[in-house]
C-alpha cells in the first residue's frame, strides 16, 4: 500500500517507543502523511522522531505533552497547527492500564487510569475540534479496547475508561457530523509491546494470549493498519463506530 494519507497532517499522542502509538505514526508516514508526534517521555520522543525521519525524509515535529494537563494538551494542538498549518487527523492513543481488584484499589489508582485513558481523550478532542469544526474537515481516531466490552478480573478501572471512550466517540461523532468531521475508535484485544508488559502481569498476558483464536497477540502494526483505514477516505461514510481488532468475539 501507499498514499492513503498523502498530504494529510496526522497528530499521534503517546507515540514514543514501540507501542501502538509508534506503530501508528510509522504507518501513517508510510502512507504519505506529515506526522506530528507527542509523548510525555521526552528522551524516547526524540528517539522516535529520529526513527520516523527515516520514513518521512525529514524529522517530524515532536512535541512533549502530559495528556493529564489541560494546558499542555491545548498547547500541543496549537503547536502542531503552527508546525504544519493544520491538523487533518488526530489519533488519541494515550492510555494507562493496571491490574488491581476493586476491593484493593485506591482512589488514586482509579483516578489515574481514568484520567489518562478517558479524560485525556476528551481534552485532546475538544482542543482539536476547535480547529477542525471551523474548517469543516477532520478525522479523529480514538484508541479504545475490547476491555470496554469484556469482563476481566482486576481491570475495572481500565475497562470503565475504555467503555467511556467508546461512548464518548459515539456522542462526539454526532456533534461533529454536521461539520463533516468524522470520529471513530479502534478496539484492540491484545497487541503485545514492551510497555504493556510493564503494567500488566505476565500471568494475565499469557491468559489473554491463550484466548486469542490465532494463539498469539496482535503485532502493533496490525492495529495501526486499522487506524490508517479509519483516518483515510476509505472509511469516508463511517463515524461513531468502534472497530474491534481482535481474533475473538467480545
N, C-alpha and C positions, 0 to 999 in steps of 0.2 A: 504494500500500500504506500501511499504518499500523496500529500497535497490536500488532504481533507480539511486542514485548518490553515491553508495558505493565507498569509496576510493577517490572520487573527491575532489579537493580543490576549494571552491567557495568563491569569494570575493564579498560582497554586500556593496555598498555605501549607505549612508543615512539610516543606519539600526538600529538606536536607536529609542526608543519609541514604538508607537503602530501602525504605518502606514504600507504601503506596503513593505518597506524595512525590518522591523522587521518580518512581516509575511513570507516574502521570506526567510530570514535567518533561521527562525524556520522550515519551510517546507523542506528546503534543508538539515538541520541537521536531521530531521526525516527520510529523505531518505538516510541517511548514509554518508553525505558529511562532510568533515572537513571545517568548515565555518570560514572565517575571516570577521569581521565586521568593518565598518568605519562610522564616523559621525563627524560633526563639534561641536556637543554638547558633551563635554567630560563627564559630570556627567551622562547624560542619556545613553551615550555609555557604561560606566562602569556598569550601572544598567542592560543594555541589555545583556552584557557579562555574568553577574551573572545568569540571567534567562536562557540564552542559554546553560549555563553549565549543567543545569538540564536535557537538552535533549541530549547533546553531551557526557556527562560523565566527561568532564573536561572543564576548561574555555577556550573559543576561544581567538585568538589574536584579540585585539580591538585597532584599530589604529586611532587616531584623524586625521582628514583631512578636510580642507576647499577646496571644489572642484573648487572654483573660483581662486585658486592659483596653477599655473602650477608646481612650485617647490614642493608643498605639495602633489600634485597628483602623480608626479613621485616618490617621496619618499614613498608614500603609496604602490605603486606596488612593489617597491624594498623591503620594509619591509615585505610585505605579502609573497614574494618569500623567503626571509630569514627565516620567521617563519615556513613555510610549505614546502619549497623546490620547489614549482612551483605554478602556478595558472591555473587550468583547466577551470574554469568558472568565468567570470566577469559579474556581474549584475549592470548595470548603473541605479541606482534608484533615484539619487538626482534630485530634481526638485523644482521649486518655481512658485506658481500661483499668482493670483491677480484679482482685479475686478475694471477696470478703462476704461472709454471710451477714444478713441484715442484723441479726441479734448482736453481732460483734462490731458492726460498722459505726464509725463516729460521724458526727455532723460534718466534720472537716473532710473526711473521705468522700462522703456523698456529694457535698457541695463542689469539691474539686473536679470530680468526674463529670458532673452535670454541667459545670461551668465551661470546661474545656470541650466537652463532646457535644453540647447543645447550645449553650448561650453564646459561645463563640461564633456559631453558625448564624445566629440572629445578628450579632454585631457586624460581621463582615457583609452579610446580605443587605442589611439596612444601609450601610455605607455605599455598597456597590450600586444599589438601586437608585440612589440619589444621582448617580451619573447615567445609569442605563435608561431609566424611565424618560428623562427629557430627550434622550437620543432616540427613543423608541426602538431600541435594539439591544440585545444582550442575551447571554445564557449563563445560568448558574447551575452548577452540579454539586450536590451535597453528598458527603460520604456517610451513609447510614451503615447498617449492619443487619444481618439476619437475626441477630440477637434481639432486635426490636420486635420480632415475631415469636421467637422461641423462648421456652423456659429453660433456664440454666442456673444451677446452684452457684451462689457466690457472685452472680452477675446482675443483681437487681439494679444497682446504680447505673451501670453501663447500658443495660437493656432499656431502662426507662429513658435514658438520654437519647438512645438511638431511635426508640419509638417516637420520641419527641421530634427528632429530626425528620422522620417520615411525615408526621402530621404537619409540622411547620412547612415542609416542602409543598405539600398539597395546598395549604392555605395561601402561601405566598404566590404560588403559581396562579391562583385565581385572581389575586390582586394585580399581578404584573401582566396578565394576558392582554388586557386592553391596550397596553403599550407595545405589544409584540415581544415581550421579554419572556423567555422560557425558563422554568425552574424544575429540575428533576433530581433524582437521587439514585445512587448506586448502593446496593446492599450486599456486600461480600459475605460469604460464610467464613472461610478460613484462608487467609493469604499469609504465608509464612515469611517473616523478615526478622532481623535481629532485634528490633525494638520491641516487637511483640513478646519475644522470649524474656524480656526484662520485666514485664508487667503481669504476665500470666504464667502460672505454674507449668512445669514440664508435664506433669500428670494430666492436667486439663488439656493441654495441646495434643497430647497423644490420644486422649479420649475423643477429642473433636476430629482428629485426623481419621480415626477408625470409622467415624460415622459417614465420612465422605464416600460417595459412590465410586470414585476413582481410586480410593485408598491413599490419597495424598492431598496436601494443601494446594491451593492455587499459587501460581507464581504471581507476584505483584503486577507484572506486565499484562497478565490475563485480565485483571481487574481494570487496569489502565486502558485497555482496548475498549472497554465498555464506556468508560468516561469519555474517550475520544469520540465514540459514536454519539453520545448524548450532547457533546459540545458542537458537533458538526451539523451540517444541513441534512444529513441522512435521517436525523430524528426531528425534522422541522415541524411535524404535526404532534409531537409529544410534549406535554407539560403536565406537571403534577404527578408524574409517575415515579414509582420506586422499582428499579430493575434489580432483581436478585442475580448475583453472580455466584452460583452455588451448584454443587453436584448432589444435593439432597433437597427434598421438599421441606419448606418451613414447617 
